[in-house]
C-alpha cells in the first residue's frame, strides 16, 4: 500500500506530539560513554532516543557502555525512588558466525542485574547456527534501602557483554535499549528528553524552511545535519537514527506548510 503524499496539519501535529512523547520518556542515550576509564571498552556506533548501538573495539574483549542516572533522570532526586529497572539487549549480525555464546548484564550502581546468556543451535558437525538478530530483556532490583544510591551522579550504570567473543571480525553490533525505571508501586520514573535529537532538530530548522518554499537556498543558509557541537557528537559518533527521525519530521512540516499556501 502506497503512503498518501498529503498529510493533514492535524495528522502532522499528532505525529510530532507522539515523537515528543517517546523522546520524553526515553533515556538520554546520547550521554553514553565508556567504563573503567578505558575507551577501549566500547565503540559507540550511534545513539537515538531509544538506545545506543555499540561495538567491540577489539576481538575477544568485553563491551561496557556507561551512563549515570544524573545524566538521564528528569529529576535527579528521583534516584531515591527507583526500585527496579528493565532494558533490552539486541545482538545483530550473528548469522554465519562461529560464536559459541553471548551474554552479560548490568551493573546498576550498587547491584547487578539478573544477567543473561544466549546460545546458538549446535550442529552435529560442530558448527553453530544463529538467527541474525537475537534480543533478550534483563532487569535489576534494589531490594534494600542500603542499596539505593544517595547521589544520582554516582549512580553508575554499566551495560556489559562479557562473553569476550569475536564481534569485530564477525561485524556484530550490540544495541542497549528500552531502559525503564520504576518505583515500588510500579510507576515509571521520568527520564530526560534525548538531547542528541533535540540538537539535531534545531540544526535542521533552516532546511525545513527551504523545503516548505521549494526554493533553492544559498549554500551558506543550509545548516549541517550534524557537527562537532551537537550533543550526539560528544561521544565521537553521529546518530543515524536520530538524523532519520529529524528528516521525517522535516518532511511532515514541509507538506503541512505547502498546504497552507
N, C-alpha and C positions, 0 to 999 in steps of 0.2 A: 504494500500500500504506500502510495506516494504521500509525503507530508505536504499539507497545504502551504503555499508560499506566503499567504497573507495571514497574519496573526493579529487578532484584535488587541486594542490597548488594554482591555481588561485581562485578557489572557497573558499579555506581556507582563502586566503588573503582578498577576498571580504567580507567574514563573519567577519573577525577581524576588518576591516575598518568600517563596519556597526555598530558593537558593540561599537567601539570607538566613532562614531558619536553620538550614543544615549547617551553615558555617558557624552560627552562634553556639550550637550545641556540640560542635566537634572540637577535638583538641587542636591547639596551635602547633601542629607538627612542623611548621617552619623553624621552630626553635630546636629541633633535634640536632644533637651533636654526638661526640664520641665519649667513651667511658675510659676510666683508668688513666686519664691524662695522656692517652695514646691514640693519635689519629689513625693508626693502622688497625684499629678495631672495627672500622666501618668505612664504607664508601657510600655516601648518600647520593642516590641516583636522582630522586625527585621527591617533592612533598606536595600535598594538597590538603584540603580541609578534612579529608577522611583518614589520611595516613601518610606513612613515609615508605618509599621504596628504597631498599638498601641492598648492597652487595658486599661480598668479601673483598678485602684488599689483596690478600694473598691466599692461595690454596692451603687448606689444612689448618686454618686459624679460626678462632671464634669471631662471631659478629656481635657487636654490642652497640645498640642505639640508646643514647642517653637523653633524658629530658627531666626537668624538675617541676614540681607542682606550682611553684610561684610563676612559672612561665606559661602555664596552661589554665589555671583556675581563674574564673571571672572574679572571685573574691578569695584572695589567699587565706583569709581567716577560715574558710570552709575546710581547710586541711583537717581541722579537729572533728569535722562531721563525717569524714569518709570512713565507711565501714568495709566496703568491698569494691572490687572493680573487675571488669571484663575487657578483653580485647581479642582481636583475631590475628592469626599469622598465616600468610599465604606464601607458599613456595611456587615459583613459576620457572619452567624450563627443565624439569626433572626427566621428562621422557627421553629415552635413549642414553641416559647416563648410567654409570655403574655404581652410583652412590648407594650405600648399604642402609642408610637411615638418616633421618634428620630430626632434630629436637632441641629443646631449650626451655626457657621460662622467663620469668620477670622477677627482678629484684625490686620490690616495691618499698623503698625507704627502710623499713625495719623488718620486713618479712619477705619470704619468697612465695611465688605463685605455686599452683598445683603442679606446674611443669607439664611437658608433653613429649611424646616420641612417636614418630611416624615411620613405618617400614614399607618397603616395596613388596611386590609379589616375587618370591624366589622361584626361579625355574629349575627344572631337572638338570639342565646343563650348567648350572652355577651362575647364570646371568640373572639380572633382575628386570622387572617391568614396573614402570611408574606411569601414573597419569601425568600429563604435562604440568598440571596445576593441582595442588592439594592445599586445603585450608583446615585449620583447627582453631578452636576457641579455648583460651586459657583464662584463669581467674585467680584473684588473691583475696584474702580477708585479713583485716586487723581485728583479731578476736579479743585482745586485751587492751585496756586503756593505756597500758605502758608501751604498747606498740605504736600508738598514734604519734606521729611527729609533731613537735611543738612549733617548728618553723618550716613553712612551705618551701623556702629557698633551699633548705637542707634535705627536703623530701625527694631524694634522687630515685627516679625510675630508670632501670636499665633493662631493655628488652634484648634477650640474648638467644643466639643459636650456638650451642656448644658441641655440635656433632663433629666439628673440625673436618668437614667434608671438602671436596674439591669443587667448590662452587664457581670459581673464576674460570677454570678450564672447561667447565660444562655450561657456562653462561647462565647460571641460576641466580635469580634475584629473590629477595625476601621482602614482603610487604607487611608492616605492622599497622593495623587499622582498627577502626571502630572502638576506640577506648571510651568506656563509660564508667563513671564513678557514682556510687550510691551511698546514701546514709543508711542507718539501721532500719528505717521504715520503708526502705525501697525507693525513696525519692532520688531522682538523678540530680547530681550536683552540677551546676552550670560551669561551663568552661569558656575560655576566651574565644573570640572570633579569630579565624585563621588570618594572621597578619600578612602572610605571603599573598593571599588572594586579594586582600584589601589594597596592598601596594600595587598589584598588577592592574586592578580596576582603575585606580587613579591614573596610572600611566596610559591606559587605553582610551581615556576620555576624549582627547583630541581626535583619535581615529574614528570614534563613534560619530562625532560631529560631521566629519568629512564623508562618512558613509551615508549619513542621512541626506545630505545635499547633493550627493553624487557628483561632486566637483573634485577635480584633481588638485590636491593640496601641494604647496611648495614643500620640498624635502625637509626644510628646517621646521615646519609646523607639525610634523608627524612624530609623536612620542614613541620611543622604542618599547617593545613588549616587555623587556626585562633589561635592567642594567645593574651595575655594581652597587647601587644604593638601595635596591629592592630588598625586602625582608627575606625573600627566598634565597637571595644571593649570599646571605650571611653564612650559609652552610657551604658555599662554594659550588652550588648546583642550581640550575634553573628548574622550575616546576612545570613540566609539560602539561600535566593535568590541570593545573591552575590556569595556564595560558589558554587551554582549550575551553575551560569554563568561561573565561573572560570573553573569548571570541563569540561564544554562544550568546552571552548577554548583549554584546555589541550588535550582533545580528538582529536580535529581537528589538533593540532600541531603534535601529535604523529603519526597520519595517514600520514600526509604530510612528516614527517621525514622518515617513513618506506618506502615510495615510492621512496625517493632519494637514498636509499641504494642499 
